[in-house]
Amino acid sequence: MKQYIDSGKKDTRSGFGAGLLKAGQANPNVVALTADLKGSLKMDAFAAEFPERFFQCGIAEANMVGVAAGLAIAGKVPFIGSFAEFVTGRVYDQIRQEVAYGNTNVKIASSHAGITLGEDGATHQTMEDIALMRALPGMVVLNPCDYNQTVQATVAAAKYNGPVYLRFGRPGVPNFTDPEEPFVIGKAIVLNEGKDVTLFATGHTVWEALKAAEALEADGIGAEVIDIATIKPLDEEAVIASAAKTGAVVVAEEHNMAGGLGEAVAGVLALHRPTPVEYVNGQDRFGQSGTPSALMAAYGLDALHIAEAAKKALARK
């Protein structure tokens, strides 16, 4: 099995901040807006270097979306930044009408997603945001797995012409991907080759899937680990090819079952390659207060539960 080294835990929201600065340096049309969360979204460096291109909109997310849409129509590349709970559900109507329906070039930067927000609890944890954004026609949905990949995903989002939802989190997580590897929207990444079972994972669950693959290897099971950093458009060819190779699938995500990656993968396989699928997700639950690691374990999103799901999928071959 290929070994991945954790170069040190870093939060993916900081990867967004670094990527936003790089995008701004490369393209003078890149602008940034936030709803009173500049520090939390790590947009400080961009604001300091490009103060004339940074807009503090206050706690008025709906207005921020409208301003961003107007800037996009005028030729700018706006990134709007807020917590996942506030920049999806609170302003869904504005995103639908002013961004998705108009196909405006707005990038929605969503921090503190999932249950790994931790102690802030259920009102701020978002386990349904991917479902909301996947449902919008033309919306690209990105969920990078570590700091390095978030930097590259942000740069790729800035170059893409159209609406993008970019999801990342608050806690420090293992940073293990190649910092120089370009991010290709719409392409899955095979992190480990395997012949017995496929572990599709996204965001914070990717590292857990790699750890699960190590445990499975010790039991003589070869697990293929595939990082689905682009949830929409889904790399259907990669999904079908890996399922055909292994004949058993697990989908792991820090999101509820409804509308998430698991349903997307299952839909592709139902049409093209019927395969036993097991799900590792939040099922149909809200979050709760706790440390990120404790919540990942309590909701069954860690390596132990992924490995258990893999054995269940294998038993159904």
C-alpha positions as CSV (number, residue, x, y, z in Angstrom):
1,M,0.0,0.0,0.0
2,K,1.2,3.5,-0.8
3,Q,2.2,5.4,2.3
4,Y,1.1,9.0,2.9
5,I,2.9,11.2,5.4
6,D,1.1,13.7,7.5
7,S,3.2,16.8,7.2
8,G,1.4,18.4,10.1
9,K,-2.2,19.1,11.0
10,K,-3.5,22.2,9.3
11,D,-7.1,23.5,8.9
12,T,-8.5,23.6,5.4
13,R,-10.0,27.0,5.9
14,S,-6.4,28.3,6.0
15,G,-5.8,26.5,2.7
16,F,-8.7,28.6,1.3
17,G,-7.1,31.8,2.6
18,A,-3.8,30.9,1.0
19,G,-5.5,29.9,-2.3
20,L,-7.5,33.1,-2.4
21,L,-4.4,35.2,-2.1
22,K,-2.7,33.2,-4.9
23,A,-5.8,33.6,-7.1
24,G,-5.9,37.3,-6.4
25,Q,-2.2,37.7,-7.2
26,A,-2.7,35.9,-10.5
27,N,-5.9,37.7,-11.6
28,P,-6.7,41.3,-10.8
29,N,-10.4,40.6,-11.3
30,V,-10.6,38.3,-8.3
31,V,-12.5,40.1,-5.4
32,A,-13.5,38.9,-2.0
33,L,-16.6,39.5,0.2
34,T,-17.4,38.3,3.6
35,A,-20.3,38.6,6.1
36,D,-18.3,39.8,9.2
37,L,-16.1,36.6,9.2
38,K,-12.8,37.8,7.6
39,G,-10.7,36.2,10.3
40,S,-12.7,32.9,10.5
41,L,-12.5,32.5,6.8
42,K,-8.7,33.4,6.8
43,M,-9.2,36.2,4.3
44,D,-6.9,38.6,6.1
45,A,-3.9,38.2,3.8
46,F,-6.1,39.0,0.7
47,A,-7.7,42.0,2.4
48,A,-4.3,43.3,3.5
49,E,-2.7,43.0,0.0
50,F,-5.8,44.0,-2.0
51,P,-7.9,46.3,0.3
52,E,-9.6,47.9,-2.7
53,R,-10.8,44.4,-3.8
54,F,-12.1,43.3,-0.4
55,F,-15.7,44.1,0.7
56,Q,-16.9,43.7,4.3
57,C,-20.7,43.2,3.9
58,G,-21.6,42.8,7.6
59,I,-24.0,40.3,8.9
60,A,-26.1,40.5,5.7
61,E,-25.5,37.3,3.8
62,A,-28.4,37.8,1.3
63,N,-27.2,41.2,0.4
64,M,-23.6,39.8,0.0
65,V,-24.8,37.3,-2.6
66,G,-26.6,40.0,-4.6
67,V,-23.5,42.3,-4.5
68,A,-21.3,39.3,-5.6
69,A,-23.7,38.6,-8.5
70,G,-23.5,42.2,-9.6
71,L,-19.7,42.2,-9.5
72,A,-19.7,39.0,-11.5
73,I,-21.9,40.5,-14.2
74,A,-19.5,43.4,-14.3
75,G,-16.6,41.0,-15.1
76,K,-15.2,40.4,-11.6
77,V,-14.5,37.0,-10.1
78,P,-16.1,37.3,-6.6
79,F,-15.5,34.9,-3.7
80,I,-18.1,35.2,-0.9
81,G,-17.1,33.7,2.4
82,S,-19.1,32.7,5.5
83,F,-19.9,29.7,7.6
84,A,-21.6,26.8,5.7
85,E,-24.8,27.1,7.7
86,F,-25.1,30.8,6.8
87,V,-24.0,30.8,3.2
88,T,-26.2,28.0,2.1
89,G,-29.5,27.6,4.0
90,R,-29.9,31.2,5.1
91,V,-29.5,32.6,1.6
92,Y,-30.6,29.7,-0.6
93,D,-33.2,31.7,-2.5
94,Q,-30.6,34.4,-3.4
95,I,-28.1,31.8,-4.5
96,R,-30.7,30.0,-6.6
97,Q,-32.1,33.1,-8.3
98,E,-29.0,35.4,-8.6
99,V,-26.1,32.9,-8.9
100,A,-27.4,29.5,-10.2
101,Y,-30.3,30.6,-12.4
102,G,-28.2,33.5,-13.9
103,N,-25.1,31.2,-14.1
104,T,-23.1,34.1,-12.7
105,N,-19.4,33.6,-12.0
106,V,-19.7,33.6,-8.2
107,K,-17.6,31.4,-5.9
108,I,-19.3,30.4,-2.6
109,A,-16.6,29.8,0.0
110,S,-18.1,27.7,2.9
111,S,-16.1,27.2,6.1
112,H,-16.9,25.4,9.3
113,A,-18.8,22.7,7.4
114,G,-19.8,19.3,8.8
115,I,-19.8,18.2,12.4
116,T,-16.0,18.8,12.9
117,L,-16.9,22.4,13.7
118,G,-17.1,20.8,17.1
119,E,-18.2,22.5,20.3
120,D,-20.3,25.2,18.6
121,G,-23.0,22.5,18.2
122,A,-25.9,21.6,16.0
123,T,-27.1,25.1,15.1
124,H,-23.8,25.9,13.4
125,Q,-22.8,22.4,12.2
126,T,-24.0,21.8,8.6
127,M,-24.7,18.2,7.4
128,E,-27.0,19.1,4.5
129,D,-25.1,21.8,2.6
130,I,-23.8,19.5,-0.2
131,A,-27.4,18.3,-0.8
132,L,-28.6,21.9,-1.2
133,M,-25.8,22.9,-3.6
134,R,-25.9,19.7,-5.6
135,A,-29.6,20.3,-6.3
136,L,-28.9,23.6,-8.1
137,P,-28.4,23.3,-11.9
138,G,-24.9,24.2,-13.1
139,M,-23.4,24.4,-9.6
140,V,-20.0,22.9,-9.2
141,V,-19.4,21.4,-5.7
142,L,-15.9,21.0,-4.4
143,N,-14.9,19.3,-1.1
144,P,-11.1,19.1,-0.8
145,C,-9.5,16.8,1.8
146,D,-6.6,18.8,3.3
147,Y,-4.8,22.2,3.3
148,N,-2.7,21.6,0.2
149,Q,-5.7,20.4,-1.9
150,T,-7.8,23.3,-0.6
151,V,-5.2,25.8,-1.9
152,Q,-5.3,24.2,-5.3
153,A,-9.1,23.8,-5.4
154,T,-9.4,27.6,-4.6
155,V,-7.1,28.5,-7.4
156,A,-9.0,26.1,-9.8
157,A,-12.3,27.6,-8.8
158,A,-11.0,31.1,-9.6
159,K,-10.1,30.0,-13.1
160,Y,-13.4,28.2,-13.7
161,N,-16.2,30.2,-15.4
162,G,-19.4,29.5,-13.5
163,P,-20.8,29.1,-10.0
164,V,-18.8,27.0,-7.6
165,Y,-19.5,25.9,-4.0
166,L,-16.2,25.3,-2.1
167,R,-16.5,23.5,1.2
168,F,-13.9,23.4,3.9
169,G,-13.6,23.2,7.7
170,R,-12.2,24.6,11.0
171,P,-10.2,21.8,12.7
172,G,-6.6,20.9,12.0
173,V,-6.5,17.7,9.9
174,P,-3.6,15.7,8.4
175,N,-2.0,17.5,5.5
176,F,-0.7,14.8,3.1
177,T,-1.4,15.6,-0.6
178,D,1.2,16.9,-3.0
179,P,1.2,20.8,-2.7
180,E,2.3,21.0,-6.4
181,E,-0.4,18.8,-7.8
182,P,-2.9,20.9,-9.9
183,F,-6.5,20.5,-9.0
184,V,-8.7,19.3,-11.9
185,I,-12.4,20.0,-11.4
186,G,-14.4,16.9,-12.2
187,K,-11.6,14.4,-11.7
188,A,-11.4,11.8,-9.0
189,I,-7.9,11.0,-7.5
190,V,-6.8,7.4,-6.9
191,L,-4.7,7.5,-3.8
192,N,-4.3,3.8,-3.4
193,E,-4.8,0.8,-5.7
194,G,-6.7,-2.2,-4.5
195,K,-8.5,-5.2,-5.9
196,D,-11.1,-6.2,-3.2
197,V,-13.1,-3.1,-2.2
198,T,-13.3,0.6,-3.1
199,L,-13.4,3.3,-0.5
200,F,-14.8,6.5,-2.1
201,A,-14.2,9.4,0.4
202,T,-14.4,13.2,0.3
203,G,-13.2,16.0,2.6
204,H,-12.2,15.1,6.1
205,T,-13.0,11.4,5.6
206,V,-10.3,10.9,3.0
207,W,-7.5,10.5,5.6
208,E,-9.8,8.2,7.6
209,A,-10.2,6.1,4.5
210,L,-6.5,5.8,4.1
211,K,-6.2,4.7,7.7
212,A,-9.0,2.2,7.1
213,A,-7.2,0.8,4.1
214,E,-4.1,0.2,6.2
215,A,-6.1,-1.8,8.7
216,L,-7.8,-3.8,6.0
217,E,-4.4,-4.6,4.4
218,A,-3.4,-6.1,7.7
219,D,-6.4,-8.4,7.3
220,G,-5.4,-9.3,3.8
221,I,-7.9,-7.1,2.1
222,G,-6.8,-4.8,-0.7
223,A,-8.7,-1.5,-0.5
224,E,-8.7,1.0,-3.4
225,V,-9.0,4.6,-2.0
226,I,-10.4,7.3,-4.2
227,D,-10.5,10.9,-3.2
228,I,-13.7,12.5,-4.6
229,A,-12.8,16.2,-4.2
230,T,-15.3,17.2,-6.9
231,I,-18.7,15.9,-5.9
232,K,-20.4,17.7,-8.8
233,P,-19.7,17.0,-11.6
234,L,-19.0,13.5,-10.4
235,D,-16.2,11.6,-12.2
236,E,-18.6,8.8,-13.3
237,E,-16.0,7.0,-15.3
238,A,-13.7,6.6,-12.3
239,V,-16.6,5.4,-10.1
240,I,-17.7,2.8,-12.7
241,A,-14.2,1.6,-13.4
242,S,-13.3,1.1,-9.7
243,A,-16.5,-0.6,-8.9
244,A,-16.0,-3.0,-11.9
245,K,-12.5,-3.7,-10.6
246,T,-13.4,-4.4,-7.0
247,G,-17.0,-5.4,-7.0
248,A,-17.7,-3.8,-3.6
249,V,-18.0,-0.1,-2.6
250,V,-18.0,2.1,0.5
251,V,-18.8,5.8,0.4
252,A,-17.6,7.9,3.3
253,E,-18.6,11.6,3.8
254,E,-19.0,14.1,6.6
255,H,-22.6,14.8,5.5
256,N,-26.0,13.3,5.9
257,M,-27.2,10.5,3.7
258,A,-29.9,12.6,1.8
259,G,-28.4,14.3,-1.2
260,G,-24.8,13.5,-0.4
261,L,-21.9,11.8,-2.2
262,G,-23.3,8.3,-1.2
263,E,-26.5,8.9,-3.2
264,A,-24.6,10.3,-6.1
265,V,-22.3,7.3,-6.3
266,A,-25.2,4.8,-5.8
267,G,-27.1,6.5,-8.6
268,V,-24.3,6.1,-11.1
269,L,-23.8,2.4,-10.1
270,A,-27.5,1.6,-10.3
271,L,-27.5,2.8,-13.9
272,H,-24.2,1.5,-15.1
273,R,-22.7,-1.1,-12.7
274,P,-24.9,-2.5,-10.0
275,T,-22.6,-3.1,-7.0
276,P,-22.9,-3.7,-3.2
277,V,-22.6,-0.2,-1.5
278,E,-22.2,0.6,2.1
279,Y,-22.5,4.1,3.5
280,V,-20.5,5.9,6.1
281,N,-22.2,9.2,6.8
282,G,-24.3,11.1,9.4
283,Q,-27.4,9.2,8.3
284,D,-30.4,11.5,9.1
285,R,-29.2,13.4,12.2
286,F,-28.3,16.9,13.3
287,G,-24.9,17.4,15.0
288,Q,-24.1,18.0,18.7
289,S,-21.4,19.6,20.8
290,G,-18.1,17.8,21.2
291,T,-14.6,17.7,20.0
292,P,-14.1,17.0,16.3
293,S,-12.5,13.7,16.8
294,A,-15.1,12.6,19.4
295,L,-17.9,13.5,17.0
296,M,-16.3,11.7,14.0
297,A,-16.2,8.6,16.1
298,A,-19.7,9.1,17.6
299,Y,-21.2,9.5,14.1
300,G,-19.3,6.6,12.7
301,L,-17.1,8.6,10.3
302,D,-13.7,7.4,11.4
303,A,-11.3,4.8,10.1
304,L,-12.7,2.0,12.3
305,H,-16.2,2.4,11.0
306,I,-15.0,2.7,7.4
307,A,-13.1,-0.6,7.7
308,E,-16.2,-2.2,9.2
309,A,-18.3,-1.0,6.3
310,A,-15.8,-2.4,3.9
311,K,-16.1,-5.9,5.4
312,K,-19.9,-5.6,5.1
313,A,-19.7,-4.7,1.5
314,L,-17.3,-7.6,0.8
315,A,-19.7,-10.0,2.5
316,R,-22.4,-8.9,0.0
317,K,-20.3,-9.6,-3.1
